[in-house]
Each structure stands twice: as structure tokens, then as C-alpha cells.
Amino acid sequence: MGRNVGRFTVALVAGLLLATGGACATVDTPAVELPAPVALPEEQAQPSSESVEPSPTPEAVEAMGAAPKVSRSPSASPKASASPKSSPKPKRTSTAPRAVPKPPTETKVPPAPPKPAPSSCKPSYKGDQASRAQAKAALTEAAGRVYWPTSAPDIRVPVDLIKATAWQESGWQSNIVACDGGIGLMQVMPDTATWMNQRFGQNYDVWDYRDNAYLGGTYLAWLTKYIGDMYFDADYRLDTDLCTSELNSCLLNAVIAAYNYGHGAVAREGQPLAIPNPSYVRNVRALMTECVCLGY
């Protein structure tokens, strides 16, 4: 996650490890069950109004999808006719991005990616390696979450996207540490992990392979909403058939590019959508259909 000249070195290392049958080592003892991740079902994501003096819901969590508090006086009538019917959301007629984007929906954004690491730098390893089955389960679960249950419940992170991104980033090596500081399956930057935990009121451990998958999925979901609101009028579809030969033609390509280069290099206020890293986008797009990891 972030600019990394050594990222392709990681992919090559992963390829060599796979060729020799040593890409992943089996963990003998499964990790301890962790607290519930960011995305919860709609009814669980809402703060309980029945508990005694509940603590205020953090503003960030409310933006993520927690239901706002509704006060109702005892004499208020519950008649349905008292509320006017809401108008249906207008459908977007064009799949192309807006030439002039809307203002960004958030002012508190992730930190900028680090400077590229020297090409001569070799990645390091820390801790135990998750097995392929464990990595697959973590990535699949992260893809199945509803990250914006109230404000944007239609946002989904496709499982082939999160698997392909993890393969491009780390070769599914859960204990790899890149020269630019990226950690684990999704190569999450420590500063980015800290920002997401604060933004969404969580406490994910970037060194745990399951939490790492959730953090990567959360970042992809955040980018989908941020860029989708600015350029696509809240049309959050990440379908490949919405893309043309022009890389800046669809939300999917923009999200992939921003995962690697940061949101600020792709979604720029007052400027057209940009794809500053076409090679990375093409690699991930190809892996979404051709990656050997899809068969694990």
C-alpha cells in the first residue's frame, strides 16, 4: 500500500518461492479469535439505544455506517403517513468519470505514501508465515464484509480484487516486510493502519494476517467511497465491464491505482481522474483473472 519500487521485487520473490514450493509455511497453531472486524451486519453496526447511558458513538464510526441517534417524545405519533415519501435516488446515466469532480467528502484523509525504497533493498521477514489456506480464508472474509452498512451498503470489495492485490503486493506472504515499510499480505503501511484504526474506531493489528486483510479491505472500501463520491456520483460499482481501454475510465482502475500511489495522486480536487501508475493497474487487472492464487 503506497508507492514502492521494490514491490515488483516482492512479486518476483513470491514467484520464486512458489516455483520451489516454499511460498508459504503452515502455522501449527491457529491464531486466537479476534474481536469483530470493521464491517458488521446492519443490525449489529447500530449502537444500542436500550443500554444504560451508552457512550457517544465516535463521529468517524457514524460516518462509517452506525445509525444516528433518533429522539422521540412519548406523545409523538408513529403514523407512517406523517412522513413524506422519499424520492428515489436518480440513476447515473454515464459510467465515465466526471470531468470536474465534486469536492471530497472527507477532510481527514490517509497519510501520503512513503518515498520509493532503493531498488537494491531486499525485503525482510518477521514472525510466522500463514499458510495458503489461512491467507485465502482471511482475504475471502475481508472481501465479504459490508464496510459502509448505512451510508453506502452497496459497496463491495470483489474477492478477485482483494486476492489479486494481495498477490501483487506480497505474493500472499503474511510475514514479509517491504523496504518502504509495507507489512504483510496487503502491505499495509503502519501509518495508514493507525489512521484507519482511528478513523473507524478499531484496533486492528497490522502484524496479524487476518487483521492485515481487514485493513487492506477497509482501505479499498474507503477509496471506493472517496473516489466514487468525487467522480462517479456515488456509483460505487467496481465491475470490470464498466472499464474501457482508457485506464481512467472506471472506478475499479482508480481504486487499484490509489491503493498503490495514494488517493491524492488519483483523485485531485478540481482536476480529472488520473492514473499515475498504469503498469501497476494493468498487473492487478490481469491477476484478477489469471492469478494462480485464484485456484488456492
NUMI-562363 format. One record per residue (C-alpha): residue number from 0; residue in one letter; x, y, z. Coordinates in Angstrom, 3 decimals, decimal comma. Example, Ala and Ser with C-alpha at 12.3 -4.5 7.8 and 13.67 -1.06 7.14 Angstrom:
2
<nr 0&rest A&X 12,300&Y -4,500&Z 7,800>
<nr 1&rest S&X 13,670&Y -1,060&Z 7,140>
//
This chain:
296
<nr 0&rest M&X 0,000&Y 0,000&Z 0,000>
<nr 1&rest G&X 1,817&Y 3,073&Z -1,226>
<nr 2&rest R&X 4,492&Y 3,723&Z -3,797>
<nr 3&rest N&X 7,097&Y 1,008&Z -3,761>
<nr 4&rest V&X 9,718&Y 0,491&Z -6,401>
<nr 5&rest G&X 10,623&Y -2,729&Z -4,630>
<nr 6&rest R&X 7,065&Y -4,055&Z -4,947>
<nr 7&rest F&X 7,865&Y -5,927&Z -8,136>
<nr 8&rest T&X 10,873&Y -7,418&Z -6,342>
<nr 9&rest V&X 8,395&Y -8,758&Z -3,805>
<nr 10&rest A&X 6,295&Y -10,268&Z -6,586>
<nr 11&rest L&X 9,424&Y -11,882&Z -8,124>
<nr 12&rest V&X 10,457&Y -13,256&Z -4,742>
<nr 13&rest A&X 6,959&Y -14,651&Z -4,302>
<nr 14&rest G&X 7,104&Y -16,253&Z -7,747>
<nr 15&rest L&X 10,442&Y -17,923&Z -6,975>
<nr 16&rest L&X 9,139&Y -19,197&Z -3,671>
<nr 17&rest L&X 6,089&Y -20,675&Z -5,391>
<nr 18&rest A&X 8,251&Y -22,331&Z -8,030>
<nr 19&rest T&X 10,217&Y -24,093&Z -5,321>
<nr 20&rest G&X 7,133&Y -24,970&Z -3,327>
<nr 21&rest G&X 8,163&Y -22,805&Z -0,378>
<nr 22&rest A&X 5,954&Y -19,725&Z -0,717>
<nr 23&rest C&X 4,038&Y -20,374&Z 2,472>
<nr 24&rest A&X 4,736&Y -22,322&Z 5,638>
<nr 25&rest T&X 1,940&Y -23,897&Z 7,631>
<nr 26&rest V&X 1,164&Y -22,399&Z 11,032>
<nr 27&rest D&X 0,754&Y -25,214&Z 13,564>
<nr 28&rest T&X -1,439&Y -23,330&Z 15,999>
<nr 29&rest P&X -4,260&Y -21,059&Z 14,723>
<nr 30&rest A&X -4,330&Y -17,505&Z 15,984>
<nr 31&rest V&X -6,654&Y -16,551&Z 18,818>
<nr 32&rest E&X -10,063&Y -15,355&Z 17,708>
<nr 33&rest L&X -10,104&Y -11,569&Z 17,361>
<nr 34&rest P&X -12,866&Y -9,066&Z 18,081>
<nr 35&rest A&X -15,403&Y -8,399&Z 15,375>
<nr 36&rest P&X -13,964&Y -6,529&Z 12,335>
<nr 37&rest V&X -14,981&Y -3,165&Z 10,969>
<nr 38&rest A&X -17,856&Y -4,254&Z 8,818>
<nr 39&rest L&X -20,782&Y -5,688&Z 10,667>
<nr 40&rest P&X -24,311&Y -6,546&Z 9,550>
<nr 41&rest E&X -26,672&Y -3,592&Z 9,584>
<nr 42&rest E&X -28,410&Y -4,538&Z 12,783>
<nr 43&rest Q&X -25,111&Y -5,096&Z 14,627>
<nr 44&rest A&X -23,447&Y -1,932&Z 13,399>
<nr 45&rest Q&X -26,074&Y 0,272&Z 15,057>
<nr 46&rest P&X -25,348&Y 1,437&Z 18,597>
<nr 47&rest S&X -27,842&Y 0,078&Z 21,108>
<nr 48&rest S&X -30,334&Y 2,593&Z 22,432>
<nr 49&rest E&X -31,550&Y 0,167&Z 25,095>
<nr 50&rest S&X -28,369&Y 0,072&Z 27,176>
<nr 51&rest V&X -27,987&Y 2,307&Z 30,194>
<nr 52&rest E&X -26,227&Y 5,583&Z 29,353>
<nr 53&rest P&X -24,333&Y 4,346&Z 26,263>
<nr 54&rest S&X -21,129&Y 6,164&Z 25,416>
<nr 55&rest P&X -21,412&Y 8,534&Z 22,435>
<nr 56&rest T&X -20,746&Y 6,916&Z 19,078>
<nr 57&rest P&X -17,497&Y 8,301&Z 17,602>
<nr 58&rest E&X -18,140&Y 10,618&Z 14,683>
<nr 59&rest A&X -15,956&Y 8,502&Z 12,446>
<nr 60&rest V&X -17,934&Y 5,358&Z 13,207>
<nr 61&rest E&X -21,214&Y 7,141&Z 12,499>
<nr 62&rest A&X -19,830&Y 8,142&Z 9,118>
<nr 63&rest M&X -18,857&Y 4,523&Z 8,538>
<nr 64&rest G&X -22,430&Y 3,428&Z 8,971>
<nr 65&rest A&X -23,525&Y 3,453&Z 12,609>
<nr 66&rest A&X -27,107&Y 4,639&Z 12,871>
<nr 67&rest P&X -27,554&Y 8,173&Z 14,248>
<nr 68&rest K&X -29,494&Y 8,607&Z 17,458>
<nr 69&rest V&X -33,172&Y 9,441&Z 16,993>
<nr 70&rest S&X -35,061&Y 11,177&Z 19,784>
<nr 71&rest R&X -38,810&Y 10,743&Z 20,016>
<nr 72&rest S&X -41,100&Y 12,272&Z 22,588>
<nr 73&rest P&X -43,634&Y 9,994&Z 24,343>
<nr 74&rest S&X -46,508&Y 11,787&Z 22,634>
<nr 75&rest A&X -45,061&Y 11,520&Z 19,165>
<nr 76&rest S&X -47,293&Y 9,670&Z 16,742>
<nr 77&rest P&X -45,783&Y 6,716&Z 14,859>
<nr 78&rest K&X -48,143&Y 7,193&Z 11,921>
<nr 79&rest A&X -46,403&Y 6,355&Z 8,658>
<nr 80&rest S&X -48,433&Y 8,993&Z 6,818>
<nr 81&rest A&X -46,782&Y 11,748&Z 8,860>
<nr 82&rest S&X -43,542&Y 11,401&Z 6,895>
<nr 83&rest P&X -43,410&Y 12,216&Z 3,186>
<nr 84&rest K&X -42,193&Y 9,525&Z 0,868>
<nr 85&rest S&X -38,518&Y 9,887&Z -0,060>
<nr 86&rest S&X -37,723&Y 10,396&Z -3,715>
<nr 87&rest P&X -35,748&Y 7,586&Z -5,388>
<nr 88&rest K&X -32,065&Y 8,234&Z -5,926>
<nr 89&rest P&X -31,515&Y 9,442&Z -9,511>
<nr 90&rest K&X -29,740&Y 6,875&Z -11,622>
<nr 91&rest R&X -26,428&Y 7,733&Z -13,210>
<nr 92&rest T&X -26,701&Y 7,647&Z -16,990>
<nr 93&rest S&X -22,969&Y 7,682&Z -17,759>
<nr 94&rest T&X -20,327&Y 5,290&Z -16,486>
<nr 95&rest A&X -17,471&Y 7,673&Z -17,310>
<nr 96&rest P&X -15,949&Y 9,782&Z -14,524>
<nr 97&rest R&X -16,885&Y 13,427&Z -14,105>
<nr 98&rest A&X -14,509&Y 15,808&Z -15,891>
<nr 99&rest V&X -14,781&Y 18,172&Z -12,920>
<nr 100&rest P&X -15,065&Y 16,249&Z -9,654>
<nr 101&rest K&X -17,260&Y 17,110&Z -6,738>
<nr 102&rest P&X -15,499&Y 18,341&Z -3,585>
<nr 103&rest P&X -14,139&Y 15,468&Z -1,479>
<nr 104&rest T&X -16,482&Y 14,083&Z 1,147>
<nr 105&rest E&X -13,791&Y 13,831&Z 3,823>
<nr 106&rest T&X -11,155&Y 16,223&Z 5,073>
<nr 107&rest K&X -9,351&Y 13,722&Z 7,291>
<nr 108&rest V&X -7,543&Y 11,527&Z 4,793>
<nr 109&rest P&X -4,876&Y 8,809&Z 4,961>
<nr 110&rest P&X -1,203&Y 9,817&Z 5,140>
<nr 111&rest A&X 0,745&Y 10,183&Z 1,917>
<nr 112&rest P&X 2,691&Y 7,105&Z 0,781>
<nr 113&rest P&X 6,403&Y 6,949&Z 1,581>
<nr 114&rest K&X 9,189&Y 7,654&Z -0,849>
<nr 115&rest P&X 10,230&Y 4,706&Z -3,037>
<nr 116&rest A&X 12,764&Y 2,380&Z -1,468>
<nr 117&rest P&X 16,110&Y 1,760&Z -3,191>
<nr 118&rest S&X 15,868&Y -0,918&Z -5,853>
<nr 119&rest S&X 18,775&Y -2,765&Z -4,263>
<nr 120&rest C&X 16,940&Y -3,217&Z -0,964>
<nr 121&rest K&X 15,822&Y -6,736&Z -0,028>
<nr 122&rest P&X 12,590&Y -7,377&Z 1,893>
<nr 123&rest S&X 12,773&Y -8,872&Z 5,363>
<nr 124&rest Y&X 10,567&Y -11,304&Z 7,257>
<nr 125&rest K&X 9,110&Y -11,195&Z 10,760>
<nr 126&rest G&X 7,215&Y -13,881&Z 12,634>
<nr 127&rest D&X 5,465&Y -16,962&Z 11,285>
<nr 128&rest Q&X 4,104&Y -17,374&Z 7,799>
<nr 129&rest A&X 0,389&Y -18,052&Z 7,339>
<nr 130&rest S&X -0,484&Y -20,978&Z 5,105>
<nr 131&rest R&X -2,156&Y -20,508&Z 1,743>
<nr 132&rest A&X -5,419&Y -21,789&Z 3,205>
<nr 133&rest Q&X -5,219&Y -19,294&Z 6,060>
<nr 134&rest A&X -4,400&Y -16,424&Z 3,715>
<nr 135&rest K&X -7,254&Y -17,389&Z 1,384>
<nr 136&rest A&X -9,737&Y -17,547&Z 4,254>
<nr 137&rest A&X -8,667&Y -14,144&Z 5,612>
<nr 138&rest L&X -8,828&Y -12,436&Z 2,214>
<nr 139&rest T&X -12,161&Y -14,040&Z 1,336>
<nr 140&rest E&X -13,675&Y -12,953&Z 4,650>
<nr 141&rest A&X -12,375&Y -9,410&Z 4,194>
<nr 142&rest A&X -13,955&Y -9,269&Z 0,741>
<nr 143&rest G&X -17,312&Y -10,452&Z 2,086>
<nr 144&rest R&X -17,763&Y -7,594&Z 4,554>
<nr 145&rest V&X -20,176&Y -4,688&Z 4,271>
<nr 146&rest Y&X -17,896&Y -1,789&Z 5,112>
<nr 147&rest W&X -20,440&Y 1,058&Z 4,887>
<nr 148&rest P&X -23,646&Y -0,578&Z 6,166>
<nr 149&rest T&X -25,695&Y 2,626&Z 6,406>
<nr 150&rest S&X -24,287&Y 5,338&Z 4,156>
<nr 151&rest A&X -23,153&Y 3,082&Z 1,287>
<nr 152&rest P&X -24,301&Y -0,529&Z 1,799>
<nr 153&rest D&X -23,856&Y -1,299&Z -1,904>
<nr 154&rest I&X -20,068&Y -1,019&Z -1,676>
<nr 155&rest R&X -18,474&Y -4,437&Z -2,057>
<nr 156&rest V&X -14,793&Y -5,300&Z -2,430>
<nr 157&rest P&X -14,672&Y -8,061&Z -5,075>
<nr 158&rest V&X -12,887&Y -11,160&Z -3,827>
<nr 159&rest D&X -10,810&Y -11,408&Z -7,005>
<nr 160&rest L&X -9,683&Y -7,791&Z -6,489>
<nr 161&rest I&X -8,515&Y -8,303&Z -2,912>
<nr 162&rest K&X -6,812&Y -11,607&Z -3,780>
<nr 163&rest A&X -5,068&Y -10,095&Z -6,809>
<nr 164&rest T&X -3,979&Y -7,023&Z -4,838>
<nr 165&rest A&X -2,517&Y -9,187&Z -2,080>
<nr 166&rest W&X -0,662&Y -11,273&Z -4,650>
<nr 167&rest Q&X 0,728&Y -8,206&Z -6,394>
<nr 168&rest E&X 1,747&Y -6,669&Z -3,075>
<nr 169&rest S&X 3,206&Y -9,649&Z -1,213>
<nr 170&rest G&X 2,739&Y -12,884&Z -3,105>
<nr 171&rest W&X 0,436&Y -13,837&Z -0,183>
<nr 172&rest Q&X 3,358&Y -13,782&Z 2,225>
<nr 173&rest S&X 1,885&Y -12,728&Z 5,542>
<nr 174&rest N&X 5,192&Y -12,083&Z 7,328>
<nr 175&rest I&X 7,009&Y -10,083&Z 4,672>
<nr 176&rest V&X 8,165&Y -6,535&Z 5,367>
<nr 177&rest A&X 8,993&Y -4,399&Z 2,334>
<nr 178&rest C&X 11,803&Y -1,868&Z 2,245>
<nr 179&rest D&X 9,320&Y 1,005&Z 2,214>
<nr 180&rest G&X 7,691&Y -0,286&Z 5,420>
<nr 181&rest G&X 4,715&Y -2,162&Z 3,947>
<nr 182&rest I&X 3,655&Y -5,080&Z 6,141>
<nr 183&rest G&X 2,095&Y -8,434&Z 5,419>
<nr 184&rest L&X -0,455&Y -9,763&Z 2,948>
<nr 185&rest M&X -1,797&Y -6,378&Z 1,871>
<nr 186&rest Q&X 1,457&Y -4,459&Z 2,500>
<nr 187&rest V&X -0,283&Y -2,033&Z 4,838>
<nr 188&rest M&X 1,810&Y 0,934&Z 5,930>
<nr 189&rest P&X 1,979&Y 1,352&Z 9,731>
<nr 190&rest D&X 0,862&Y 4,998&Z 9,493>
<nr 191&rest T&X -2,052&Y 4,027&Z 7,278>
<nr 192&rest A&X -3,072&Y 1,289&Z 9,724>
<nr 193&rest T&X -3,001&Y 3,816&Z 12,577>
<nr 194&rest W&X -5,145&Y 6,241&Z 10,576>
<nr 195&rest M&X -7,738&Y 3,573&Z 9,711>
<nr 196&rest N&X -7,971&Y 2,353&Z 13,294>
<nr 197&rest Q&X -8,585&Y 5,918&Z 14,448>
<nr 198&rest R&X -10,946&Y 6,716&Z 11,573>
<nr 199&rest F&X -13,173&Y 3,707&Z 12,166>
<nr 200&rest G&X -12,767&Y 3,194&Z 15,907>
<nr 201&rest Q&X -10,976&Y -0,146&Z 15,627>
<nr 202&rest N&X -7,799&Y -1,695&Z 16,988>
<nr 203&rest Y&X -6,546&Y -3,965&Z 14,227>
<nr 204&rest D&X -3,036&Y -5,395&Z 14,490>
<nr 205&rest V&X -1,194&Y -4,893&Z 11,218>
<nr 206&rest W&X 1,069&Y -7,842&Z 12,084>
<nr 207&rest D&X -1,808&Y -10,327&Z 12,347>
<nr 208&rest Y&X -2,559&Y -11,749&Z 8,897>
<nr 209&rest R&X -6,342&Y -11,636&Z 9,411>
<nr 210&rest D&X -6,320&Y -8,067&Z 10,670>
<nr 211&rest N&X -3,954&Y -7,171&Z 7,851>
<nr 212&rest A&X -6,507&Y -8,484&Z 5,335>
<nr 213&rest Y&X -9,274&Y -6,462&Z 7,052>
<nr 214&rest L&X -7,123&Y -3,312&Z 6,964>
<nr 215&rest G&X -6,428&Y -3,796&Z 3,257>
<nr 216&rest G&X -10,108&Y -4,407&Z 2,555>
<nr 217&rest T&X -11,072&Y -1,365&Z 4,622>
<nr 218&rest Y&X -8,674&Y 0,812&Z 2,654>
<nr 219&rest L&X -10,037&Y -0,457&Z -0,671>
<nr 220&rest A&X -13,583&Y 0,248&Z 0,558>
<nr 221&rest W&X -12,619&Y 3,735&Z 1,757>
<nr 222&rest L&X -11,025&Y 4,523&Z -1,614>
<nr 223&rest T&X -14,142&Y 3,238&Z -3,384>
<nr 224&rest K&X -16,353&Y 5,658&Z -1,477>
<nr 225&rest Y&X -13,962&Y 8,608&Z -1,578>
<nr 226&rest I&X -13,297&Y 8,422&Z -5,332>
<nr 227&rest G&X -16,825&Y 7,233&Z -6,115>
<nr 228&rest D&X -18,324&Y 10,293&Z -4,420>
<nr 229&rest M&X -15,974&Y 12,708&Z -6,187>
<nr 230&rest Y&X -16,042&Y 11,356&Z -9,750>
<nr 231&rest F&X -18,876&Y 8,865&Z -10,139>
<nr 232&rest D&X -21,825&Y 10,467&Z -8,312>
<nr 233&rest A&X -21,852&Y 7,745&Z -5,645>
<nr 234&rest D&X -21,966&Y 4,963&Z -8,227>
<nr 235&rest Y&X -19,691&Y 2,524&Z -6,389>
<nr 236&rest R&X -19,671&Y -0,329&Z -8,870>
<nr 237&rest L&X -16,279&Y -1,967&Z -9,348>
<nr 238&rest D&X -17,359&Y -4,050&Z -12,338>
<nr 239&rest T&X -14,700&Y -4,763&Z -14,936>
<nr 240&rest D&X -17,184&Y -4,368&Z -17,790>
<nr 241&rest L&X -17,519&Y -0,662&Z -16,932>
<nr 242&rest C&X -13,884&Y -0,117&Z -17,951>
<nr 243&rest T&X -12,732&Y 0,742&Z -21,454>
<nr 244&rest S&X -9,240&Y 0,745&Z -22,921>
<nr 245&rest E&X -8,652&Y 4,103&Z -21,222>
<nr 246&rest L&X -7,336&Y 3,393&Z -17,752>
<nr 247&rest N&X -9,056&Y 6,434&Z -16,232>
<nr 248&rest S&X -12,448&Y 5,288&Z -17,499>
<nr 249&rest C&X -13,732&Y 3,422&Z -14,442>
<nr 250&rest L&X -13,781&Y 3,363&Z -10,666>
<nr 251&rest L&X -12,106&Y -0,050&Z -10,455>
<nr 252&rest N&X -8,901&Y 1,165&Z -12,103>
<nr 253&rest A&X -8,883&Y 4,314&Z -9,984>
<nr 254&rest V&X -9,178&Y 2,338&Z -6,734>
<nr 255&rest I&X -6,355&Y -0,002&Z -7,762>
<nr 256&rest A&X -4,134&Y 2,949&Z -8,669>
<nr 257&rest A&X -4,887&Y 4,764&Z -5,413>
<nr 258&rest Y&X -4,125&Y 1,685&Z -3,310>
<nr 259&rest N&X -0,593&Y 1,819&Z -4,642>
<nr 260&rest Y&X 0,025&Y 5,554&Z -5,136>
<nr 261&rest G&X -2,322&Y 7,104&Z -2,602>
<nr 262&rest H&X -5,698&Y 8,798&Z -3,042>
<nr 263&rest G&X -4,132&Y 12,225&Z -3,611>
<nr 264&rest A&X -2,350&Y 11,156&Z -6,792>
<nr 265&rest V&X -5,586&Y 9,829&Z -8,334>
<nr 266&rest A&X -8,428&Y 11,996&Z -7,018>
<nr 267&rest R&X -7,344&Y 15,635&Z -7,238>
<nr 268&rest E&X -9,649&Y 18,493&Z -6,370>
<nr 269&rest G&X -10,856&Y 20,308&Z -9,473>
<nr 270&rest Q&X -8,932&Y 18,025&Z -11,844>
<nr 271&rest P&X -9,812&Y 14,987&Z -13,950>
<nr 272&rest L&X -9,295&Y 11,488&Z -12,623>
<nr 273&rest A&X -5,654&Y 10,398&Z -13,004>
<nr 274&rest I&X -3,909&Y 7,005&Z -13,223>
<nr 275&rest P&X -0,239&Y 7,740&Z -12,437>
<nr 276&rest N&X 0,834&Y 4,069&Z -12,255>
<nr 277&rest P&X -0,549&Y 2,276&Z -15,332>
<nr 278&rest S&X 1,788&Y -0,730&Z -15,046>
<nr 279&rest Y&X 0,592&Y -1,496&Z -11,526>
<nr 280&rest V&X -3,062&Y -1,191&Z -12,564>
<nr 281&rest R&X -2,574&Y -3,484&Z -15,566>
<nr 282&rest N&X -0,781&Y -6,059&Z -13,411>
<nr 283&rest V&X -3,564&Y -6,208&Z -10,826>
<nr 284&rest R&X -6,254&Y -6,267&Z -13,505>
<nr 285&rest A&X -4,509&Y -9,224&Z -15,164>
<nr 286&rest L&X -4,126&Y -11,028&Z -11,838>
<nr 287&rest M&X -7,862&Y -10,668&Z -11,220>
<nr 288&rest T&X -8,446&Y -13,287&Z -13,932>
<nr 289&rest E&X -5,104&Y -15,064&Z -14,356>
<nr 290&rest C&X -3,519&Y -15,285&Z -10,898>
<nr 291&rest V&X -2,553&Y -18,772&Z -9,772>
<nr 292&rest C&X -3,790&Y -17,652&Z -6,348>
<nr 293&rest L&X -7,389&Y -17,753&Z -7,574>
<nr 294&rest G&X -7,151&Y -21,534&Z -7,594>
<nr 295&rest Y&X -5,990&Y -21,865&Z -3,976>
//
